[in-house]
Every structure is written in structure tokens, then in C-alpha cells.
Amino acid sequence: MIDPEALIADVQALVRCPSVTGDERAVVETCAARAEALGLEAEVVVFDLDAVRAAPGYPGEEASRTELVAAVAVRRGSDPGAPRLAFNGHIDVVNEGSEQWSFGPWSGERSDGFVYGRGSVDMKAGVAAALHAAAAVERPRGDIVVVATPSEEDGGLGTFAALERDDDFAACLIPEPTGFELICAQAGALTFAGEIRGRAAHAALRLEGESAIDKYVPFHVALQEHERRLNTDVSHPLMRLHELPYPLLIGRLNAGRWSSQVPDRLEFEGRLGVPIGVRPEDARAELEEVAAQHGAAVSWAGGQFEPAETDHRHQFIDSVAAAAEEELGFAPPLTGATYGSDMRLWAGRGIPCAMFGTRGIERAHGVDERVAEDEVVQVARVMARVARGF
């Protein structure tokens, strides 16, 4: 049985622990403590950061960190040889931003049926729901394991490390805020950076120089054309549902050092969407070719999310859909995600994986991030139903 008030209190407790990517220990320890209070076996796992970074398949990272820690909580099953089910969620969050919040970004304030705070919807509420769902299953046949990981926001290093440690799972459910849609496919997302070189000169004699900004403009147009190619005749049926399945974005530019000087260098950073079925190395090569045609050099760093999917006809997907319909009264729409997530790390190891969670993704990463309390309870009940039937 899910206790709504206890569940929401745990959402508040997790939100009140600031855990910007790279500094997650406090919330990990809180998560483990809340799990133990629910009767689960729990531990704080400290990974060997150097070993994880050296492991094949290392997914990249962007945030500075000196340690990598996760919380793992277990509802022990009656049969040690039975298939094990994982609930996976990330406990790292983006920074609080510079805008004024209605309540403090780490307040965990309850108001009008919502819990406010950074990470409330993305996705500490989902982690709390997973803990309460696991605790609500009296005697599962196989272990139910809640894997609460850091570093999802910058590439998935935490879940990667957790799976290097233990990947003996028959399926995984991730309660990301999907808007009550059932997601079993995701696009890839590759972070890139680069520069374009020009030649400096005095502004009064600008023809003597070569502006890196002027050289960048046609490159930007070429990137827009590349994005159009990626999104023409999209083959995957779940990705075709989106207006722009595979976005390509330049998110940062830096050029020039003086208003009266022709800029001799421009730096850019961006994010490339990768279609399902396309290898990341092929996606990189295509973008590098576009860049080379415009005198740009590209490097790849930070988050490197491969595309992934679990067959929408898989029995596990059917079971999650049935549990959601029983709780919500309607069948959840089946779709794919245009963003990268930790789901691809599970699917990449052949572990069937789906994402299902509350509404509110549009409020993630923004001011006044919040999650609806009743929806958190519904998600926990869906997860408990999945676990009981597993």
C-alpha cells in the first residue's frame, strides 16, 4: 500500500538536498536513509571514478567531480534465482538559475497540490516513487532493485557505473516525467564543440582581415540543412510522431575580443540528434564532413547518448502499459523520446527498458520547477503494480 503523505514527504526530503551534477553525496545519503526507513536494504555505493572513466563504453561527462556515488535499495525476493527488476532514476539536477523563484529552489515547498523545487519533477519525485513502490510489494518473487544514480544530466556516468557493477536484471522501468506516455525508444544526442579561424585586422580596414563570424554564418545555414536531412522521411514509427525527432542545436557561441577588431576566432558548442538505427560514429562523421566544408574543426566531449529502443511489442512494455491503464483508466500513449536518457544504457546491454512518469517535463530545468503530488502517487502505484506482476 502506498502512503501518499509519506511519499510526498520523501519527495520534499530529496528536493531539499541540493545536488547539482558533480555534487550528489548528500542526496545519495538521504535517499539511502529514506529507503532504510521504508524497510528496504540500502547502501551508498562509491565507484572507482578512474576505472569507470577507463571502461569500454565510457559515456562522457561535462561536470567537474571528485567522486561518483549512488544509492542502491533492494526489496529482497523470495527466490534468489528469479528474474530481478530494476527501477532506475537520477538524483543529480541542473543548477537553480538566476531567476527569482516563488519559493526557494531547494525549499520542497508544498502549494496548490504541487511540490516545488529544483529536481522535483526531473526526477527526484520519480526516485521517491520508486522507493515507495518497491517497499509496497510484500513478497516479490525476484529482487526489486532501486538504482538512484548521479550524472545523468551530463551523460549517464552514474548509471553506466552502476551497470558495470551489476547488470543482472531482466527489465528496468525509469520514472522520468513522460507526461503519462510510455516511452520505449529514444533518439541519441551527441555534444560537440569546435572553432572557426579568421584573420584579425582593424575595423577601419576590415577587408584586410577575415571575420570568423562571417565564416561561421554559412556553416550555421549548412547545419540547419543537415537537420532538415535528419528529419526527412523518418523511418521509426514512434519517432515520426514528433514534429522534430532529431534536433540539431548550436547552444553557445563565443567570438571577438574588441568591437573595433575583426574577430579571428569563433568558438561554438552544440548538440546533435542521432536517429534510431544510426551508429554514433556515423553521425559524427557526417557532421564532421559538413564542418570541414566550412573550415571548421569539431571535437566531441561531454554527454554522448546513443539512440536506443526496446521493441514496443515486448512483454515488459505490455505489462507496464497494462499497469498504467489499470491505475489511470486509460491506455498510455506509446511513443519515443527526442532526448537522450539513461534508458539507452540499459537497452544497450539487452535489458528491456521503458520510461513512464508524471507530467511536467516542460517545467524541468526552469524557474518554479514543480511536480503534481497526485501524479507522483499514481506513478508509484503503477510501478508497484508492475513489480507485483513481474
C-alpha positions in Angstrom: 0.0 0.0 0.0 1.3 3.4 -1.0 1.1 6.1 1.8 0.6 9.4 -0.2 1.7 11.7 2.7 4.8 9.6 3.4 5.7 9.6 -0.3 5.3 13.3 -0.7 7.4 13.9 2.5 10.2 11.9 0.9 9.9 13.9 -2.3 10.4 17.0 -0.2 13.3 15.5 1.6 15.1 14.7 -1.6 14.4 18.2 -3.1 15.8 19.9 0.0 19.2 18.3 -0.7 20.9 20.4 -3.3 22.5 18.0 -5.8 23.8 19.9 -8.8 25.6 17.4 -11.1 29.0 16.7 -9.6 28.0 17.2 -6.0 25.4 14.5 -5.2 26.6 12.8 -2.0 24.2 14.5 0.4 21.1 13.4 -1.6 22.5 9.9 -2.1 22.9 9.5 1.6 19.4 10.9 2.2 18.0 8.5 -0.4 19.6 5.5 1.3 18.3 6.6 4.7 14.7 7.0 3.3 15.0 3.6 1.7 16.0 2.0 5.0 13.1 3.8 6.8 10.8 2.1 4.3 12.2 -1.3 5.2 14.5 -1.8 2.2 18.1 -2.9 2.2 20.1 0.1 1.2 23.7 1.1 0.7 25.7 4.1 -0.6 27.9 2.8 -3.4 31.2 4.6 -4.1 32.5 3.9 -7.6 36.1 3.9 -8.7 36.0 7.0 -10.8 39.2 6.3 -12.7 38.2 2.8 -13.5 34.8 3.9 -14.7 36.4 6.6 -17.0 38.7 3.9 -18.4 36.0 1.3 -19.1 34.9 0.5 -22.6 31.7 2.4 -23.5 32.5 5.3 -21.2 29.7 7.7 -21.9 31.5 11.0 -21.3 30.8 13.7 -18.8 30.8 17.5 -18.5 30.5 18.4 -14.8 33.6 18.6 -12.6 33.6 15.9 -10.0 35.9 14.2 -7.5 33.7 11.2 -6.6 30.9 9.2 -8.1 28.3 7.9 -5.6 24.9 6.2 -5.9 22.2 4.8 -3.7 21.1 1.2 -4.2 18.0 -0.1 -2.4 16.6 -3.6 -2.6 13.3 -5.3 -1.8 14.6 -8.9 -1.5 12.7 -11.5 -3.4 11.7 -15.0 -2.1 13.6 -16.8 -4.9 17.3 -15.8 -5.3 17.3 -17.3 -8.8 14.2 -15.4 -10.0 14.5 -12.5 -12.6 15.3 -9.2 -11.0 13.5 -5.9 -11.8 15.2 -2.5 -11.7 13.8 0.9 -11.0 16.3 3.5 -12.1 16.3 7.2 -11.6 18.8 10.0 -11.4 19.3 12.3 -8.4 21.5 14.9 -9.9 19.9 18.2 -11.1 20.9 21.2 -13.1 21.6 24.5 -11.3 18.9 26.7 -9.9 19.4 29.5 -12.5 19.4 33.3 -11.8 15.6 34.0 -11.9 13.6 34.6 -8.7 11.6 31.5 -7.6 8.2 31.8 -6.0 9.7 29.5 -3.3 13.3 28.8 -2.7 14.8 26.3 -5.3 15.7 23.9 -2.5 12.6 24.5 -0.4 10.5 21.5 -1.3 7.5 23.7 -0.6 4.0 22.3 -1.0 1.5 24.6 -2.6 -1.8 24.0 -4.5 -1.1 20.3 -4.9 2.5 20.7 -6.1 5.9 20.2 -4.6 8.3 23.0 -5.7 12.0 22.9 -6.1 14.9 22.1 -8.4 14.7 18.4 -9.4 11.1 18.0 -8.1 9.9 16.8 -11.5 13.2 15.8 -13.0 13.4 13.5 -11.3 13.5 13.2 -7.5 9.8 12.6 -7.4 10.3 9.6 -9.6 13.1 8.3 -7.4 10.9 8.6 -4.3 8.0 6.9 -6.1 10.4 4.0 -7.0 11.4 3.6 -3.3 7.8 3.5 -2.1 6.7 1.2 -5.0 9.4 -1.3 -4.1 8.5 -1.1 -0.4 4.8 -1.7 -1.2 5.4 -5.1 -2.7 5.1 -7.6 0.2 6.8 -10.7 -1.1 8.2 -10.4 -4.7 9.5 -13.5 -6.3 12.7 -11.8 -7.5 14.6 -8.8 -6.2 13.3 -5.3 -6.9 16.3 -3.0 -7.0 16.1 0.8 -6.9 19.2 2.3 -8.5 19.4 6.0 -7.8 22.3 7.4 -9.8 24.3 10.7 -10.3 25.5 12.2 -13.5 22.5 11.6 -15.8 22.3 15.3 -16.7 25.8 15.3 -18.2 25.9 11.9 -19.9 24.9 9.0 -17.7 28.2 8.2 -16.0 26.3 7.1 -12.8 24.1 4.5 -14.4 26.9 3.4 -16.6 29.0 2.7 -13.4 26.0 1.0 -11.7 25.6 -1.4 -14.7 29.3 -2.1 -14.8 28.9 -3.2 -11.1 25.7 -5.1 -11.6 23.7 -5.7 -14.8 21.9 -8.9 -13.8 18.4 -7.6 -14.5 15.5 -8.9 -16.6 14.0 -5.4 -17.1 14.1 -1.8 -16.0 11.5 0.9 -15.5 12.6 4.6 -15.3 10.1 7.1 -13.9 11.2 10.1 -15.9 8.5 12.7 -16.3 7.0 11.4 -19.6 3.6 13.0 -19.3 2.0 9.6 -18.7 3.3 8.5 -22.1 5.1 5.1 -22.3 8.5 5.6 -23.9 10.4 2.6 -25.2 12.6 4.4 -27.8 14.9 7.4 -27.7 17.0 9.4 -30.0 20.7 9.8 -29.5 22.3 13.1 -28.5 26.0 13.9 -29.0 27.6 17.0 -27.6 30.2 18.7 -29.8 32.4 21.8 -29.8 34.5 23.5 -32.4 36.1 26.6 -33.8 36.4 28.6 -36.9 39.5 30.6 -37.6 39.7 34.0 -39.3 42.4 36.8 -39.5 42.4 39.8 -37.3 42.5 43.4 -38.6 41.5 46.9 -37.6 37.8 47.5 -38.1 38.5 50.5 -40.3 40.4 48.2 -42.6 38.3 45.1 -42.2 38.9 43.9 -45.7 42.4 43.3 -44.7 41.2 40.7 -42.2 38.9 37.7 -42.4 36.0 37.6 -39.9 35.5 34.3 -38.2 31.8 35.4 -37.6 31.3 35.9 -41.3 32.8 32.4 -42.0 30.5 30.9 -39.4 27.2 32.2 -40.9 27.2 29.8 -43.9 28.3 27.0 -41.7 25.2 27.6 -39.5 23.0 27.5 -42.5 24.6 24.2 -43.5 23.8 22.8 -40.1 20.2 23.8 -40.5 20.1 22.0 -43.8 21.7 18.9 -42.1 19.0 19.0 -39.5 16.4 19.0 -42.3 18.0 15.9 -43.8 18.0 14.1 -40.5 14.2 14.8 -40.1 13.1 14.0 -43.6 11.4 10.6 -44.2 11.9 9.5 -40.6 11.6 5.7 -40.6 10.9 4.8 -36.9 7.1 4.8 -36.3 7.4 6.1 -32.7 9.7 9.0 -33.7 7.6 10.1 -36.6 5.0 11.2 -34.0 7.3 14.2 -33.2 7.5 17.5 -35.1 11.3 17.4 -34.9 12.5 14.0 -33.8 16.2 14.7 -34.2 17.1 18.3 -33.3 20.5 19.8 -34.1 21.2 22.9 -32.0 24.1 25.4 -31.6 23.7 26.3 -27.9 26.7 28.6 -27.4 28.8 31.0 -29.5 31.9 33.0 -28.4 33.7 35.3 -30.8 35.7 38.5 -30.9 37.7 40.4 -28.3 37.1 44.0 -29.2 34.4 45.9 -31.0 36.9 47.6 -33.4 38.8 44.4 -34.3 37.9 41.8 -37.0 37.4 38.6 -35.0 40.0 36.0 -35.7 38.3 33.1 -33.9 34.8 31.8 -33.1 34.0 29.0 -30.8 30.8 27.1 -30.9 29.1 24.3 -28.9 26.1 22.3 -29.8 24.1 19.1 -29.6 23.4 16.7 -32.5 20.4 14.4 -32.5 21.1 10.8 -33.7 18.3 8.8 -35.4 17.4 5.4 -34.1 19.4 2.8 -36.1 22.3 5.2 -36.8 25.7 4.5 -35.2 27.1 7.4 -33.3 30.4 7.2 -35.2 28.5 7.6 -38.5 26.6 10.6 -37.1 29.8 12.2 -36.0 31.4 11.6 -39.4 28.5 13.2 -41.2 28.7 16.4 -39.1 32.5 16.5 -39.3 32.2 16.5 -43.1 29.8 19.4 -43.0 32.2 21.3 -40.7 35.2 20.5 -42.9 33.5 22.0 -45.9 33.3 25.3 -44.0 36.7 25.3 -42.5 35.5 24.3 -39.0 37.2 21.8 -36.7 34.8 19.7 -34.5 35.6 17.8 -31.3 33.3 15.5 -29.2 33.1 15.9 -25.5 30.5 15.8 -22.7 27.4 13.7 -23.0 27.4 11.1 -25.7 23.9 9.5 -25.8 23.4 6.6 -28.2 20.0 6.0 -29.7 18.2 3.0 -28.2 14.9 1.1 -28.2 13.0 -1.8 -26.7 10.7 -3.5 -29.1 7.2 -2.0 -28.4 5.8 -5.5 -28.7 8.0 -6.8 -25.8 6.1 -8.4 -22.9 7.6 -6.0 -20.4 6.2 -3.0 -22.4 2.8 -4.7 -22.4 3.0 -5.2 -18.6 3.8 -1.5 -17.9 1.0 -0.4 -20.3 -1.5 -2.7 -18.5 -0.4 -1.5 -15.1 -0.7 2.2 -16.2 -4.2 1.6 -17.7 -5.4 -0.1 -14.5 -4.3 2.9 -12.4 -5.1 5.7 -14.8 -8.2 4.4 -16.5 -6.7 4.9 -20.0 -4.0 3.2 -22.1 -0.8 5.3 -22.0 0.2 6.5 -25.5 3.3 4.6 -26.8 6.0 7.0 -28.1 9.7 7.7 -28.5 11.7 10.4 -26.8 13.6 13.1 -28.7 16.1 13.5 -25.9 18.9 11.2 -24.6 18.5 9.4 -21.3 19.9 6.6 -19.2 17.4 4.2 -20.9 19.9 3.6 -23.7 22.5 2.2 -21.2 20.0 -0.5 -20.1 18.8 -1.2 -23.7 22.5 -1.3 -24.8 23.0 -4.3 -22.5 20.0 -6.1 -23.9 17.9 -5.2 -20.8 14.3 -4.3 -21.8 13.7 -0.8 -20.6 10.8 1.7 -20.6 10.2 5.2 -19.2 6.9 6.2 -17.6 6.2 9.1 -15.3 4.3 12.3 -14.4 3.5 15.3 -16.5 5.6 18.5 -16.2 8.7 17.9 -18.3 8.2 21.4 -19.7 8.9 22.8 -16.1 12.2 20.8 -15.7 15.4 22.9 -15.7 13.3 26.1 -15.3 12.3 28.5 -12.6 9.5 27.3 -10.3 10.0 23.6 -11.3 7.3 21.6 -9.6 5.6 18.2 -9.7 1.9 17.4 -9.1 1.5 15.4 -5.8 -1.4 13.2 -7.1 0.6 12.3 -10.2 3.6 11.1 -8.1 1.3 8.9 -6.1 -0.2 7.5 -9.4 3.2 6.7 -10.8 4.2 4.9 -7.6 1.1 2.8 -7.8 1.8 1.9 -11.4 5.4 0.9 -10.5 4.1 -1.3 -7.6 1.7 -3.0 -10.0 4.5 -3.7 -12.5 6.6 -5.2 -9.7 3.8 -7.4 -8.3 3.2 -8.8 -11.7 6.8 -9.3 -12.7 
